[in-house]
Amino acid sequence: MRPTTILLLAAAAATPTVAGPLAYGICQTGCNFLAVACYGAAGFTFGVTIVAAPPAIMACNAGLGTCMAACAATALLAPTP
């Protein structure tokens, strides 16, 4: 191995990362899976525009927003090696 490669690997390993973009992406994906399941249980397709959203869809949207906010509050601060 070349000395520059060893130096770069050592620097990367020694630098702690505070943000967790990978954890955040995984968390958001989980939220979206739950939203799709919620829409499906209500008899609708996630992502299709409807004129007047029934209460079940509004509840799904509120749940999605809460889940996404929780991802931003927790997963972005998770340490990533």
HUMO-V669885 format. One record per helix or strand. SS is the DSSP state (h for helix, s for strand). FROM is the first residue (numbers start at 1). LEN is the number of residues. If there is no record, write none. Layout:
{{SS;FROM;LEN} {SS;FROM;LEN}}
This chain:
{{h;3;12} {s;17;1} {h;21;22} {h;55;23} {s;80;1}}
